[in-house]
Amino acid sequence: MSGRTERLVALLTDNVTAVSDGYGLARRLLRYRTRERVATCGAGFKPTQAKLRLTGGSPAMHIALVNGSPAVLAVVDDRVVGAVAFEVTDGKVASLLGIAAVDRLVRLNEGWRQHEPDAPVINGW
């Protein structure tokens, strides 16, 4: 990553918010409230050895609807290991909700296994 986030910032509303469960490792939900901070977190979404160990491998990324919202799902061996849902307003991202804690993904995994997924948009992370 280059660290340049201008293109990501341009996709976000002025009052964008992002919330993450920190893979269940954080003591509380992580909240980000400025376009620059949200874009910086998005730009930092890259694989590391620690992340690959936590997920159990290199996930494929799929586009989905989660509770009626567009989302990206990270899937390893037919198991959802993370999801980011987006709320879009006037063509820009207004909020993001990221979950990766295993206990929060139970229902999402049940739904994933009950349908035939489309091809991944990214085949490996």
Chimera marker file (.cmm) of the C-alpha trace (Angstrom):
<marker_set name="trace">
<marker id="1" x="0.000" y="0.000" z="0.000" r="1" g="1" b="0" radius="0.5"/>
<marker id="2" x="1.191" y="3.477" z="-0.824" r="1" g="1" b="0" radius="0.5"/>
<marker id="3" x="-0.522" y="5.172" z="2.105" r="1" g="1" b="0" radius="0.5"/>
<marker id="4" x="-2.348" y="7.459" z="-0.322" r="1" g="1" b="0" radius="0.5"/>
<marker id="5" x="-6.013" y="7.484" z="0.607" r="1" g="1" b="0" radius="0.5"/>
<marker id="6" x="-7.440" y="10.313" z="-1.525" r="1" g="1" b="0" radius="0.5"/>
<marker id="7" x="-9.375" y="7.931" z="-3.768" r="1" g="1" b="0" radius="0.5"/>
<marker id="8" x="-10.902" y="6.156" z="-0.773" r="1" g="1" b="0" radius="0.5"/>
<marker id="9" x="-11.808" y="9.443" z="0.940" r="1" g="1" b="0" radius="0.5"/>
<marker id="10" x="-13.672" y="10.509" z="-2.205" r="1" g="1" b="0" radius="0.5"/>
<marker id="11" x="-15.970" y="7.465" z="-1.849" r="1" g="1" b="0" radius="0.5"/>
<marker id="12" x="-17.057" y="8.406" z="1.693" r="1" g="1" b="0" radius="0.5"/>
<marker id="13" x="-19.711" y="10.827" z="2.943" r="1" g="1" b="0" radius="0.5"/>
<marker id="14" x="-18.567" y="13.777" z="5.049" r="1" g="1" b="0" radius="0.5"/>
<marker id="15" x="-20.022" y="12.165" z="8.195" r="1" g="1" b="0" radius="0.5"/>
<marker id="16" x="-19.015" y="8.537" z="7.547" r="1" g="1" b="0" radius="0.5"/>
<marker id="17" x="-18.666" y="6.182" z="10.492" r="1" g="1" b="0" radius="0.5"/>
<marker id="18" x="-17.084" y="2.753" z="10.753" r="1" g="1" b="0" radius="0.5"/>
<marker id="19" x="-17.421" y="0.192" z="13.525" r="1" g="1" b="0" radius="0.5"/>
<marker id="20" x="-15.377" y="-2.994" z="13.925" r="1" g="1" b="0" radius="0.5"/>
<marker id="21" x="-15.277" y="-5.756" z="16.477" r="1" g="1" b="0" radius="0.5"/>
<marker id="22" x="-11.493" y="-5.968" z="16.115" r="1" g="1" b="0" radius="0.5"/>
<marker id="23" x="-11.748" y="-9.690" z="15.309" r="1" g="1" b="0" radius="0.5"/>
<marker id="24" x="-13.114" y="-10.132" z="18.825" r="1" g="1" b="0" radius="0.5"/>
<marker id="25" x="-9.694" y="-9.284" z="20.239" r="1" g="1" b="0" radius="0.5"/>
<marker id="26" x="-10.606" y="-5.731" z="21.256" r="1" g="1" b="0" radius="0.5"/>
<marker id="27" x="-12.243" y="-5.158" z="24.627" r="1" g="1" b="0" radius="0.5"/>
<marker id="28" x="-14.862" y="-2.941" z="23.002" r="1" g="1" b="0" radius="0.5"/>
<marker id="29" x="-16.047" y="-2.063" z="19.528" r="1" g="1" b="0" radius="0.5"/>
<marker id="30" x="-13.650" y="0.098" z="17.539" r="1" g="1" b="0" radius="0.5"/>
<marker id="31" x="-15.222" y="3.293" z="16.122" r="1" g="1" b="0" radius="0.5"/>
<marker id="32" x="-13.888" y="5.612" z="13.448" r="1" g="1" b="0" radius="0.5"/>
<marker id="33" x="-15.651" y="8.861" z="12.660" r="1" g="1" b="0" radius="0.5"/>
<marker id="34" x="-13.746" y="10.864" z="10.065" r="1" g="1" b="0" radius="0.5"/>
<marker id="35" x="-13.330" y="10.228" z="6.337" r="1" g="1" b="0" radius="0.5"/>
<marker id="36" x="-9.564" y="10.244" z="6.634" r="1" g="1" b="0" radius="0.5"/>
<marker id="37" x="-9.505" y="7.778" z="9.551" r="1" g="1" b="0" radius="0.5"/>
<marker id="38" x="-11.992" y="5.424" z="7.865" r="1" g="1" b="0" radius="0.5"/>
<marker id="39" x="-9.981" y="5.560" z="4.625" r="1" g="1" b="0" radius="0.5"/>
<marker id="40" x="-6.741" y="4.902" z="6.506" r="1" g="1" b="0" radius="0.5"/>
<marker id="41" x="-8.274" y="1.834" z="8.156" r="1" g="1" b="0" radius="0.5"/>
<marker id="42" x="-9.546" y="0.631" z="4.770" r="1" g="1" b="0" radius="0.5"/>
<marker id="43" x="-6.132" y="1.125" z="3.217" r="1" g="1" b="0" radius="0.5"/>
<marker id="44" x="-4.633" y="-0.950" z="6.023" r="1" g="1" b="0" radius="0.5"/>
<marker id="45" x="-6.797" y="-3.946" z="5.109" r="1" g="1" b="0" radius="0.5"/>
<marker id="46" x="-3.979" y="-6.084" z="3.817" r="1" g="1" b="0" radius="0.5"/>
<marker id="47" x="-2.766" y="-9.561" z="4.666" r="1" g="1" b="0" radius="0.5"/>
<marker id="48" x="-0.227" y="-10.140" z="7.385" r="1" g="1" b="0" radius="0.5"/>
<marker id="49" x="1.082" y="-13.420" z="8.753" r="1" g="1" b="0" radius="0.5"/>
<marker id="50" x="-0.876" y="-12.828" z="11.986" r="1" g="1" b="0" radius="0.5"/>
<marker id="51" x="-4.131" y="-12.241" z="10.082" r="1" g="1" b="0" radius="0.5"/>
<marker id="52" x="-3.589" y="-15.325" z="7.943" r="1" g="1" b="0" radius="0.5"/>
<marker id="53" x="-3.033" y="-17.408" z="11.103" r="1" g="1" b="0" radius="0.5"/>
<marker id="54" x="-6.217" y="-16.008" z="12.705" r="1" g="1" b="0" radius="0.5"/>
<marker id="55" x="-8.340" y="-16.727" z="9.629" r="1" g="1" b="0" radius="0.5"/>
<marker id="56" x="-6.823" y="-20.132" z="8.949" r="1" g="1" b="0" radius="0.5"/>
<marker id="57" x="-5.625" y="-19.286" z="5.458" r="1" g="1" b="0" radius="0.5"/>
<marker id="58" x="-5.941" y="-16.844" z="2.596" r="1" g="1" b="0" radius="0.5"/>
<marker id="59" x="-9.605" y="-15.818" z="2.236" r="1" g="1" b="0" radius="0.5"/>
<marker id="60" x="-11.490" y="-15.386" z="-0.998" r="1" g="1" b="0" radius="0.5"/>
<marker id="61" x="-13.605" y="-12.207" z="-1.085" r="1" g="1" b="0" radius="0.5"/>
<marker id="62" x="-17.265" y="-12.409" z="-2.100" r="1" g="1" b="0" radius="0.5"/>
<marker id="63" x="-19.904" y="-9.744" z="-2.679" r="1" g="1" b="0" radius="0.5"/>
<marker id="64" x="-23.125" y="-10.380" z="-0.752" r="1" g="1" b="0" radius="0.5"/>
<marker id="65" x="-26.152" y="-8.814" z="0.893" r="1" g="1" b="0" radius="0.5"/>
<marker id="66" x="-26.086" y="-8.892" z="4.695" r="1" g="1" b="0" radius="0.5"/>
<marker id="67" x="-29.295" y="-7.785" z="6.395" r="1" g="1" b="0" radius="0.5"/>
<marker id="68" x="-30.206" y="-6.030" z="3.137" r="1" g="1" b="0" radius="0.5"/>
<marker id="69" x="-26.924" y="-4.104" z="2.909" r="1" g="1" b="0" radius="0.5"/>
<marker id="70" x="-24.158" y="-4.619" z="0.365" r="1" g="1" b="0" radius="0.5"/>
<marker id="71" x="-21.215" y="-6.405" z="1.944" r="1" g="1" b="0" radius="0.5"/>
<marker id="72" x="-17.892" y="-8.072" z="1.305" r="1" g="1" b="0" radius="0.5"/>
<marker id="73" x="-17.399" y="-11.495" z="2.878" r="1" g="1" b="0" radius="0.5"/>
<marker id="74" x="-14.006" y="-13.090" z="3.525" r="1" g="1" b="0" radius="0.5"/>
<marker id="75" x="-14.323" y="-16.872" z="3.171" r="1" g="1" b="0" radius="0.5"/>
<marker id="76" x="-11.804" y="-19.625" z="3.952" r="1" g="1" b="0" radius="0.5"/>
<marker id="77" x="-12.719" y="-23.264" z="3.254" r="1" g="1" b="0" radius="0.5"/>
<marker id="78" x="-16.485" y="-22.562" z="3.035" r="1" g="1" b="0" radius="0.5"/>
<marker id="79" x="-16.365" y="-20.627" z="6.328" r="1" g="1" b="0" radius="0.5"/>
<marker id="80" x="-17.017" y="-16.894" z="6.618" r="1" g="1" b="0" radius="0.5"/>
<marker id="81" x="-14.146" y="-15.426" z="8.623" r="1" g="1" b="0" radius="0.5"/>
<marker id="82" x="-15.112" y="-11.772" z="8.273" r="1" g="1" b="0" radius="0.5"/>
<marker id="83" x="-17.659" y="-9.396" z="6.813" r="1" g="1" b="0" radius="0.5"/>
<marker id="84" x="-17.891" y="-5.696" z="6.102" r="1" g="1" b="0" radius="0.5"/>
<marker id="85" x="-21.369" y="-4.302" z="5.423" r="1" g="1" b="0" radius="0.5"/>
<marker id="86" x="-21.847" y="-0.896" z="3.818" r="1" g="1" b="0" radius="0.5"/>
<marker id="87" x="-24.606" y="1.704" z="3.992" r="1" g="1" b="0" radius="0.5"/>
<marker id="88" x="-24.615" y="3.821" z="0.854" r="1" g="1" b="0" radius="0.5"/>
<marker id="89" x="-26.215" y="7.281" z="0.694" r="1" g="1" b="0" radius="0.5"/>
<marker id="90" x="-26.301" y="9.383" z="-2.483" r="1" g="1" b="0" radius="0.5"/>
<marker id="91" x="-23.705" y="7.134" z="-4.122" r="1" g="1" b="0" radius="0.5"/>
<marker id="92" x="-21.186" y="7.366" z="-1.274" r="1" g="1" b="0" radius="0.5"/>
<marker id="93" x="-20.402" y="5.100" z="1.667" r="1" g="1" b="0" radius="0.5"/>
<marker id="94" x="-22.052" y="6.495" z="4.813" r="1" g="1" b="0" radius="0.5"/>
<marker id="95" x="-21.205" y="3.697" z="7.239" r="1" g="1" b="0" radius="0.5"/>
<marker id="96" x="-19.295" y="0.456" z="7.485" r="1" g="1" b="0" radius="0.5"/>
<marker id="97" x="-19.727" y="-2.365" z="9.975" r="1" g="1" b="0" radius="0.5"/>
<marker id="98" x="-16.961" y="-4.953" z="10.191" r="1" g="1" b="0" radius="0.5"/>
<marker id="99" x="-17.276" y="-8.233" z="12.066" r="1" g="1" b="0" radius="0.5"/>
<marker id="100" x="-14.806" y="-11.064" z="12.360" r="1" g="1" b="0" radius="0.5"/>
<marker id="101" x="-15.329" y="-12.471" z="15.853" r="1" g="1" b="0" radius="0.5"/>
<marker id="102" x="-16.261" y="-16.139" z="15.480" r="1" g="1" b="0" radius="0.5"/>
<marker id="103" x="-19.242" y="-15.915" z="17.853" r="1" g="1" b="0" radius="0.5"/>
<marker id="104" x="-20.693" y="-12.995" z="15.859" r="1" g="1" b="0" radius="0.5"/>
<marker id="105" x="-20.434" y="-14.894" z="12.563" r="1" g="1" b="0" radius="0.5"/>
<marker id="106" x="-22.528" y="-17.951" z="13.488" r="1" g="1" b="0" radius="0.5"/>
<marker id="107" x="-25.750" y="-16.885" z="11.696" r="1" g="1" b="0" radius="0.5"/>
<marker id="108" x="-23.827" y="-15.527" z="8.722" r="1" g="1" b="0" radius="0.5"/>
<marker id="109" x="-22.031" y="-18.867" z="8.350" r="1" g="1" b="0" radius="0.5"/>
<marker id="110" x="-25.326" y="-20.753" z="8.544" r="1" g="1" b="0" radius="0.5"/>
<marker id="111" x="-26.720" y="-18.590" z="5.736" r="1" g="1" b="0" radius="0.5"/>
<marker id="112" x="-23.532" y="-18.940" z="3.687" r="1" g="1" b="0" radius="0.5"/>
<marker id="113" x="-23.727" y="-22.729" z="3.756" r="1" g="1" b="0" radius="0.5"/>
<marker id="114" x="-27.379" y="-22.717" z="2.639" r="1" g="1" b="0" radius="0.5"/>
<marker id="115" x="-26.823" y="-21.020" z="-0.711" r="1" g="1" b="0" radius="0.5"/>
<marker id="116" x="-24.647" y="-21.450" z="-3.763" r="1" g="1" b="0" radius="0.5"/>
<marker id="117" x="-22.141" y="-18.571" z="-3.708" r="1" g="1" b="0" radius="0.5"/>
<marker id="118" x="-21.118" y="-16.595" z="-6.760" r="1" g="1" b="0" radius="0.5"/>
<marker id="119" x="-17.503" y="-16.620" z="-7.859" r="1" g="1" b="0" radius="0.5"/>
<marker id="120" x="-15.255" y="-14.571" z="-5.578" r="1" g="1" b="0" radius="0.5"/>
<marker id="121" x="-14.281" y="-11.062" z="-6.654" r="1" g="1" b="0" radius="0.5"/>
<marker id="122" x="-10.806" y="-11.739" z="-5.230" r="1" g="1" b="0" radius="0.5"/>
<marker id="123" x="-9.709" y="-15.349" z="-5.182" r="1" g="1" b="0" radius="0.5"/>
<marker id="124" x="-7.043" y="-15.014" z="-2.488" r="1" g="1" b="0" radius="0.5"/>
<marker id="125" x="-6.019" y="-12.314" z="-0.070" r="1" g="1" b="0" radius="0.5"/>
<link id1="1" id2="2" r="1" g="1" b="0" radius="0.2"/>
<link id1="2" id2="3" r="1" g="1" b="0" radius="0.2"/>
<link id1="3" id2="4" r="1" g="1" b="0" radius="0.2"/>
<link id1="4" id2="5" r="1" g="1" b="0" radius="0.2"/>
<link id1="5" id2="6" r="1" g="1" b="0" radius="0.2"/>
<link id1="6" id2="7" r="1" g="1" b="0" radius="0.2"/>
<link id1="7" id2="8" r="1" g="1" b="0" radius="0.2"/>
<link id1="8" id2="9" r="1" g="1" b="0" radius="0.2"/>
<link id1="9" id2="10" r="1" g="1" b="0" radius="0.2"/>
<link id1="10" id2="11" r="1" g="1" b="0" radius="0.2"/>
<link id1="11" id2="12" r="1" g="1" b="0" radius="0.2"/>
<link id1="12" id2="13" r="1" g="1" b="0" radius="0.2"/>
<link id1="13" id2="14" r="1" g="1" b="0" radius="0.2"/>
<link id1="14" id2="15" r="1" g="1" b="0" radius="0.2"/>
<link id1="15" id2="16" r="1" g="1" b="0" radius="0.2"/>
<link id1="16" id2="17" r="1" g="1" b="0" radius="0.2"/>
<link id1="17" id2="18" r="1" g="1" b="0" radius="0.2"/>
<link id1="18" id2="19" r="1" g="1" b="0" radius="0.2"/>
<link id1="19" id2="20" r="1" g="1" b="0" radius="0.2"/>
<link id1="20" id2="21" r="1" g="1" b="0" radius="0.2"/>
<link id1="21" id2="22" r="1" g="1" b="0" radius="0.2"/>
<link id1="22" id2="23" r="1" g="1" b="0" radius="0.2"/>
<link id1="23" id2="24" r="1" g="1" b="0" radius="0.2"/>
<link id1="24" id2="25" r="1" g="1" b="0" radius="0.2"/>
<link id1="25" id2="26" r="1" g="1" b="0" radius="0.2"/>
<link id1="26" id2="27" r="1" g="1" b="0" radius="0.2"/>
<link id1="27" id2="28" r="1" g="1" b="0" radius="0.2"/>
<link id1="28" id2="29" r="1" g="1" b="0" radius="0.2"/>
<link id1="29" id2="30" r="1" g="1" b="0" radius="0.2"/>
<link id1="30" id2="31" r="1" g="1" b="0" radius="0.2"/>
<link id1="31" id2="32" r="1" g="1" b="0" radius="0.2"/>
<link id1="32" id2="33" r="1" g="1" b="0" radius="0.2"/>
<link id1="33" id2="34" r="1" g="1" b="0" radius="0.2"/>
<link id1="34" id2="35" r="1" g="1" b="0" radius="0.2"/>
<link id1="35" id2="36" r="1" g="1" b="0" radius="0.2"/>
<link id1="36" id2="37" r="1" g="1" b="0" radius="0.2"/>
<link id1="37" id2="38" r="1" g="1" b="0" radius="0.2"/>
<link id1="38" id2="39" r="1" g="1" b="0" radius="0.2"/>
<link id1="39" id2="40" r="1" g="1" b="0" radius="0.2"/>
<link id1="40" id2="41" r="1" g="1" b="0" radius="0.2"/>
<link id1="41" id2="42" r="1" g="1" b="0" radius="0.2"/>
<link id1="42" id2="43" r="1" g="1" b="0" radius="0.2"/>
<link id1="43" id2="44" r="1" g="1" b="0" radius="0.2"/>
<link id1="44" id2="45" r="1" g="1" b="0" radius="0.2"/>
<link id1="45" id2="46" r="1" g="1" b="0" radius="0.2"/>
<link id1="46" id2="47" r="1" g="1" b="0" radius="0.2"/>
<link id1="47" id2="48" r="1" g="1" b="0" radius="0.2"/>
<link id1="48" id2="49" r="1" g="1" b="0" radius="0.2"/>
<link id1="49" id2="50" r="1" g="1" b="0" radius="0.2"/>
<link id1="50" id2="51" r="1" g="1" b="0" radius="0.2"/>
<link id1="51" id2="52" r="1" g="1" b="0" radius="0.2"/>
<link id1="52" id2="53" r="1" g="1" b="0" radius="0.2"/>
<link id1="53" id2="54" r="1" g="1" b="0" radius="0.2"/>
<link id1="54" id2="55" r="1" g="1" b="0" radius="0.2"/>
<link id1="55" id2="56" r="1" g="1" b="0" radius="0.2"/>
<link id1="56" id2="57" r="1" g="1" b="0" radius="0.2"/>
<link id1="57" id2="58" r="1" g="1" b="0" radius="0.2"/>
<link id1="58" id2="59" r="1" g="1" b="0" radius="0.2"/>
<link id1="59" id2="60" r="1" g="1" b="0" radius="0.2"/>
<link id1="60" id2="61" r="1" g="1" b="0" radius="0.2"/>
<link id1="61" id2="62" r="1" g="1" b="0" radius="0.2"/>
<link id1="62" id2="63" r="1" g="1" b="0" radius="0.2"/>
<link id1="63" id2="64" r="1" g="1" b="0" radius="0.2"/>
<link id1="64" id2="65" r="1" g="1" b="0" radius="0.2"/>
<link id1="65" id2="66" r="1" g="1" b="0" radius="0.2"/>
<link id1="66" id2="67" r="1" g="1" b="0" radius="0.2"/>
<link id1="67" id2="68" r="1" g="1" b="0" radius="0.2"/>
<link id1="68" id2="69" r="1" g="1" b="0" radius="0.2"/>
<link id1="69" id2="70" r="1" g="1" b="0" radius="0.2"/>
<link id1="70" id2="71" r="1" g="1" b="0" radius="0.2"/>
<link id1="71" id2="72" r="1" g="1" b="0" radius="0.2"/>
<link id1="72" id2="73" r="1" g="1" b="0" radius="0.2"/>
<link id1="73" id2="74" r="1" g="1" b="0" radius="0.2"/>
<link id1="74" id2="75" r="1" g="1" b="0" radius="0.2"/>
<link id1="75" id2="76" r="1" g="1" b="0" radius="0.2"/>
<link id1="76" id2="77" r="1" g="1" b="0" radius="0.2"/>
<link id1="77" id2="78" r="1" g="1" b="0" radius="0.2"/>
<link id1="78" id2="79" r="1" g="1" b="0" radius="0.2"/>
<link id1="79" id2="80" r="1" g="1" b="0" radius="0.2"/>
<link id1="80" id2="81" r="1" g="1" b="0" radius="0.2"/>
<link id1="81" id2="82" r="1" g="1" b="0" radius="0.2"/>
<link id1="82" id2="83" r="1" g="1" b="0" radius="0.2"/>
<link id1="83" id2="84" r="1" g="1" b="0" radius="0.2"/>
<link id1="84" id2="85" r="1" g="1" b="0" radius="0.2"/>
<link id1="85" id2="86" r="1" g="1" b="0" radius="0.2"/>
<link id1="86" id2="87" r="1" g="1" b="0" radius="0.2"/>
<link id1="87" id2="88" r="1" g="1" b="0" radius="0.2"/>
<link id1="88" id2="89" r="1" g="1" b="0" radius="0.2"/>
<link id1="89" id2="90" r="1" g="1" b="0" radius="0.2"/>
<link id1="90" id2="91" r="1" g="1" b="0" radius="0.2"/>
<link id1="91" id2="92" r="1" g="1" b="0" radius="0.2"/>
<link id1="92" id2="93" r="1" g="1" b="0" radius="0.2"/>
<link id1="93" id2="94" r="1" g="1" b="0" radius="0.2"/>
<link id1="94" id2="95" r="1" g="1" b="0" radius="0.2"/>
<link id1="95" id2="96" r="1" g="1" b="0" radius="0.2"/>
<link id1="96" id2="97" r="1" g="1" b="0" radius="0.2"/>
<link id1="97" id2="98" r="1" g="1" b="0" radius="0.2"/>
<link id1="98" id2="99" r="1" g="1" b="0" radius="0.2"/>
<link id1="99" id2="100" r="1" g="1" b="0" radius="0.2"/>
<link id1="100" id2="101" r="1" g="1" b="0" radius="0.2"/>
<link id1="101" id2="102" r="1" g="1" b="0" radius="0.2"/>
<link id1="102" id2="103" r="1" g="1" b="0" radius="0.2"/>
<link id1="103" id2="104" r="1" g="1" b="0" radius="0.2"/>
<link id1="104" id2="105" r="1" g="1" b="0" radius="0.2"/>
<link id1="105" id2="106" r="1" g="1" b="0" radius="0.2"/>
<link id1="106" id2="107" r="1" g="1" b="0" radius="0.2"/>
<link id1="107" id2="108" r="1" g="1" b="0" radius="0.2"/>
<link id1="108" id2="109" r="1" g="1" b="0" radius="0.2"/>
<link id1="109" id2="110" r="1" g="1" b="0" radius="0.2"/>
<link id1="110" id2="111" r="1" g="1" b="0" radius="0.2"/>
<link id1="111" id2="112" r="1" g="1" b="0" radius="0.2"/>
<link id1="112" id2="113" r="1" g="1" b="0" radius="0.2"/>
<link id1="113" id2="114" r="1" g="1" b="0" radius="0.2"/>
<link id1="114" id2="115" r="1" g="1" b="0" radius="0.2"/>
<link id1="115" id2="116" r="1" g="1" b="0" radius="0.2"/>
<link id1="116" id2="117" r="1" g="1" b="0" radius="0.2"/>
<link id1="117" id2="118" r="1" g="1" b="0" radius="0.2"/>
<link id1="118" id2="119" r="1" g="1" b="0" radius="0.2"/>
<link id1="119" id2="120" r="1" g="1" b="0" radius="0.2"/>
<link id1="120" id2="121" r="1" g="1" b="0" radius="0.2"/>
<link id1="121" id2="122" r="1" g="1" b="0" radius="0.2"/>
<link id1="122" id2="123" r="1" g="1" b="0" radius="0.2"/>
<link id1="123" id2="124" r="1" g="1" b="0" radius="0.2"/>
<link id1="124" id2="125" r="1" g="1" b="0" radius="0.2"/>
</marker_set>
